[in-house]
Amino acid sequence: MRRRLLRLTGMLLLAGWCLLFLRCETTEKSMVRALYLAQNEATVTVGLLYQAPEASADASEASAAMQMRLAEESTLEKALSSVQKKLPQKADYRLCDFLIISENTSEELLSAYESIVLESGRGRAAAKASILAVSTEELEKQLEAAEGLPDRLLNELKQESGRMPRLYQHRDGMFWPQLTLQDEELSAAGTSVFRKGEQRIKLDAQQTAVVQLLSGMYGTHTLWLAEEPVTIRRCSVSVTLKGESVRLRLDCQRGDETPQPGAAQCAQLARLCTQTVQSFWQQGIDLVHLQQRSALQYGVGREKITIKNDCPQLQTVVRFLPE
């Protein structure tokens, strides 16, 4: 009986210690959910979107309001250190799932931040990345004027996360979706910017949707075809090489409760896909990886298709699967 009582007491003490440890581990830290990065000619701005430490014992399920702090300094390291001092508790980056940059953030600054992430863990290399298409000055004004803006920012990031690339992909070139902030209203712009090194290609909403389809990106895409909206919820892209010619085929599933697209709409989407691949090829970007496919099919050194040559002849076919 005494042994059982001692065992029960020990278990209760252990459970209490674990609960106390877990609570101290989370509530004594400010949980950073997103990092903002911007620069101008002479300074760097870092912003931290964080959750108040008293929000919850389980930080991943905390419900308290989000907050955001910004700091501007002459270097990235100084700005990061300065903004961390503005947080009520020590910054914790375990839940830092998002990276937001301004339109003028350079590749050099991104690489410097990635090095900091890898060396000291102040962020995550797998963070989902996007562009906030407003100036830092405007962001500061909106944060002061718009109540609940940090909460809405995190919610928008979560909703658009399926369309976002990850920080570690930036060296290979990637499409950054854009968010807009106007009159205290935050939303996905539908536009995007392709960034590779210092190369920038801005895409409107229609071009962005086409690129997302060709890239096999998850999510619902809406395009205007023959002056009517067409919603595509899934798309499979297949590529067939024959010598130096290419056949692209898109097998699409339309959105629920939307009409089956007609032949004219399919033909217009096919033209858009062809034009997009050709346009990127002329700028040195192999959007659908034709070089790699050619190397696999014909052997390395015997490729029929290389980016140094003119864009291969393309034939694009679009088919919508019956429900």
N, C-alpha and C positions, 0 to 999 in steps of 0.2 A: 504494500500500500504506500509506504514511504517512498519507495523507488518510483512508483507511478506518479506520485505527487511531485517529486523532484523533476521527473521528465517533463511533465505538463508545465511546470514553472519555467523550465529552461526553454521550452518551445515558445511560450508566451513572451519571454524576454527577447528571444531571437527575432520573433515576428515584430515586436515593438521597435527593436533596433533597426531592422530592415526598413520599416515604414518611415522612421525618423531619418534614416540615411537617404532614402529616395526623395523625401520631401526637401531635405536640405540641399541635395544634389541639384534639384531643379529650381526651387523657388529662390535660391540665392544667386541665380544667374538670369541675365536678360537674354531670352531666346531670340536670336536673330533669324528672321524668316526670309529676308531678301537683302541684297546689297546693291546699291546704286553707285555708278561710276561715271564721272563726267570730267571734262577738262577744257581749258581755254589755252591761250598762248603761254600764260605764265603760271597757272595754278591748276591744281587737281582737286575735285570735290568728291568726297565719299559720303554716302548716305546709308544708314542702317534702319531697316524696317524691322522692328522688334516687338516682342510681346512682354507685357509687364510681368515681373517675376512673381507677383502675388496672384497671377491668373489662375493657376491650377497646380496641384501636385504632379499631374501628368502634363508636361508642357506640350505634348503633341495634341492634346485635346483641350488646351486652354481656351477659355471663351472671353477673357477680358479684351478690352479694346487694344488694337494695334497702335503703335506710335512710331514716329520716324524722326531721326535726328540727322543733320547734315553738318559737315565740316569742310572748310576750304583751306588748303595749305599749298606750299610751294612744291611738295613732293607727295607721291602716293603713300609712302610710309608715314609721313607726318600727318597726312589727312586721316589715315586709318587709325592712328594712335589717338588723334585729337577727338574723333567722333566716338571712339570707344569710351573716352573719359566722360562723355555726356550721358552715357547710359546709367541708370540707377544702380546696376549691379554689373559684375563682370560679364562680358559678352560671351555667349555660347553659340557656336556656329553649327551644331549638330543638325539643326532643322533648317539651315540656310539653303533652301531648294531653288532659289531664283537669283539670277543676275540681271540687272537692268542697266543699260548704258544710254548715254546721250548720243545724238546723231554724230557729234564730232569726236567721239572717243577713238583714239588711234589704236592701231594694231600693236604698237610698241607698249602702250599702257596696258592693254589686255594681256600681253605676254608677261609684263611685270607683275600684274595682279595674279596670274596663274602661278607664277613662281612663288609668290607669297602663300598662296593656297597650299601648294605642294610642300613647302618648307615648314610652315607654321600652322596650317589648318584653319586659317582665318577665312573660311568659306569652303566651298566644295567644288572640285573639278567637274562633277557631274551636274552642277546647277543648270537649270533650264534658263536660256538666254533670250532677251528681247530688248527692243529699243523703245524708250519713252520719247516721243516726238515733241517735246517742249524743252525750253531752256531751263537751266537750273534756277535762274531768277524767278521764272514763272512758277516752277514747282514749289519754291519757297513761299511765294505769295498764296498759292492755292492751299498749301498745307496750313497756313495761318487762317485762311478764310473759310475753308470747307470742312465742316465737322464730319468726322468719320471717314475722311479720305484714305488714311492708311489701311483701314479695314477693307474698303472697296478696292484698293489697289491689290491687296493680297488675294481677294476673291477673284478679281479679273485675271490675275496671274495663274491661279489654279484652273480657271475655266479654259484658258488658252494654252495650257501647258502641253497639250498633245501636239500643238503645231510648233513648239519651240525646240531648237537644237540645244546641245549641251556645250558648256564652256570649253571642254577639252577638244571640241571639233573645230575651233576657230582657225587653227593654222591651215586646215585643208580647205577652208572656204565654206561658208554656210549662209543660209537664208534666215535673217533675223526678222521676225514679225514685229510690227509696230503697234504701240498703244498711244492713244491721244488723250489729252486732258484739256478740256475747253469749257469755260463757264462752270467750273466745279464738277463737270461730268467726265468720268473716266470710261473709256471703251476701247475695244479692239478696232484698229483702223482698217483692217482687212488688207492693208498694203504691207510691203516688206522691202528689205534691202539685202542684196547679196554682197557679202564682204569677204574678200580674200586678199590678205596683205593690205595694201592701201587702195586696192581696187574696190569701187562702189558701183552697184547697178541698182537703181531704184525701180521698183515694180508697182504698178497700180493694182487694184483689187482683182481685176480680171486676169492679169498676167500672174499674179500671186497664186490664184486658184489653179491655173494651168500648170505652173511649176509644182505645186503640191500634188496634183494628180500624177504627173510624170515621175515624181519622186516617190510615189507610193505612200504618201503621208496619211496617217490615220486621221479620221474625222470627216465631217460633212462639208462639202464644198458646193458653193452656189455660183453659177456663171449666167451671164445674160447672153442667150443665143437666139437669133432671129427675133430680137426685142422681147423675149420672154425669159423669166428666170427658170433655170434648170438646176435642180438639186441632185447631187451625186453623193451617196453615202458610202460607197465602196467602189474601188477601181483597181483592176488588175492590168498591168502593163507588160506586154511581151515584145521582145525584139528579135527579129530574124535577119541574119546577115547573109547576103549573097554577093560575094566579091566585094565591090565598093558601094553597093546599094544596100539600103536599110528599109525594113518594113516594121513600122510600129503598129501595135494593135492594142486598143484600150477596150476592155470588157467592163462595162459600168453597170452598177445597180442604182436606180433612181431612188430618191428619197420617198419615204412612206407617204401615201396619199397624194402623190404628185403625178401628173399625166405623163404618159410615155412620150419621150422626145421624138420628133419627126425626123425625116431624112435630111431636111435642110439644116436642122439644128446639129445633127450628127456630123454633117459635112463641114459646118462652120467650126465645130470643136476640133475636128481633124486638121483644118487649116491653121487654127490657133496653135495646136501642138507642134506642127511642122515649123511654123514661123518662129516659135519660141526656141526650139532646138537649134535652128539655123542662126538665130540672133545671138544666142550664147556661144555657139561655136565660133562665130566671127570675132568674138571677144576673148577667145582662148579658153572657153569653158565647155567641157564635155558633159552636158547635163544628164544624159542617159547612159554614160559610161561605155560609149561605143569602142573606144580604144582597148579597154580591158576585155570586152567581149571578142573583139577581133584577135587579140593576143591569145585568148583561150581557144578560139576556134581554129586559128591558122598557125599558132605557135609564136613565141616571142622572137622578134627579129624578122618575122615574115608577115606581120600585120598588113592587112589590106587598107586599114583605116588608121590615120594618125592625125592629131590635132594640127600638125604643121601644114597639112593639105587643105584644100577647100572642103566645105561640108559635104559629106556624101549625099547621094540622091536619096531622098526620103519619100516614103509612101506611108501615110498614116490612115488607119481604119479605126472608126469608133463604132462600137456596137453596145446597145443597151439590152441587158438580159431581161427576158419576160418575167413577170412576177409569177 
